[in-house]
Amino acid sequence: TNITSLELHNGITTIENEAFRECVNLKTVMVRGNVSSLTSHTFFNCSSLESLKLLGELNTIDSFALCGCSKLKELMILSSFVPRIPENAIKTILLGSFKVWY
């Protein structure tokens, strides 16, 4: 797809498995509201994704949710609960240039 930016608002509670898989032009994502889970392979191989902001009550980041997001530089999670991030959820991200904000 040609989507480069995405903003999701209130009313969405789950982003389904593989919802944005291989959206290779996607650069920025902001999720507001009550998305409780990033399911498996949600942003798998979104190779241009640089910034992901999750503003709400995120409880879970599943395996491979961000795998292949090799240009991801910023993950911002504003939630009252800090979710566990499995190692394979962020596999292939260059950790030296990656910042997680809680």
N, C-alpha and C positions, 0 to 999 in steps of 0.2 A: 504494500500500500504506500501511498504518498503522504500519509499523516506524519507531521513533524512534531506536533505538540498536542497534548491531551490533558483535559481537566475534567475530573469526575466530581459530581456534587452529592449532596445529601440524598438519601433514599437507596443508595447502593450499599449492600452489606458484604457481598462477596464478589471477587473477581474470579471468574471460572478458570479452570485449567486451560492453559494454552490460549487464553483470550487474546493476547497481543503477540503471540509467538511469531518470531521472524518479521516483525514490523521494522525493517532495517533502516527506515528513514526517521523513526521516532527518536527525538532528542530530549524532550522534557515531558515529565508527567507530574501532575499535582492531583492528589486524591483527597477530597474533603469529606468529612462526615463519618459514618460508622462502618467503614470497611474493616471487618474483623480479621480477614485473612487474605494473604496473597497465596493462592493455591499453586500447586505444582506447575512449573513451566509457564507461569503467567507472562513473564517478559523474556522468555527463553530466546536467545540469539537476537535480541534487539541491539544489534552491534553498534548503533549510533547513539544509544541512550546515554546521556551525560548527567541528568539530574532527575531524581525521583523524590518527591515530597509527599509524605503520608501524614495528613493532618486529621487525626481522629483516634478512634479506639482500636488500634491494631493489636491483635493478640498473637497471631501466628504468621510466620513466613515459612512456607513449605519448601521441601527439597527442590532444587533447580529453578526456583522462582526467578532468579536473576542470572542464571548461568548463561554465559555467552555475551553478557553485557560488558564487553571489554573496554568501552570508553566511559563507563560510569565513574564519575568523580565525586558525586554527592548523593548521599542517602540521608534524608531528613525524616525522622520519626517523632512526631509530637503526639504523644499518647501518655496516659497515666500509667500504663504498663509497658515495660521494655521487653519486647519479644526476643526470644532466643533466635539467633540467625544461624542455621545449620551451615557448616562449611561448604557443603555442596550447593547451597543456595546461591552462593556468590563465587562459585568456581569460575576461573578465567578472568576475574577482575584483578587489575594490577593494584595490589594493596598499597603500594607506596604512594599512589596518587589518589587514593580513595578516602573520603571522610564520611564518618557516620555521625550524625547529630541527633541527640535524644533530647 
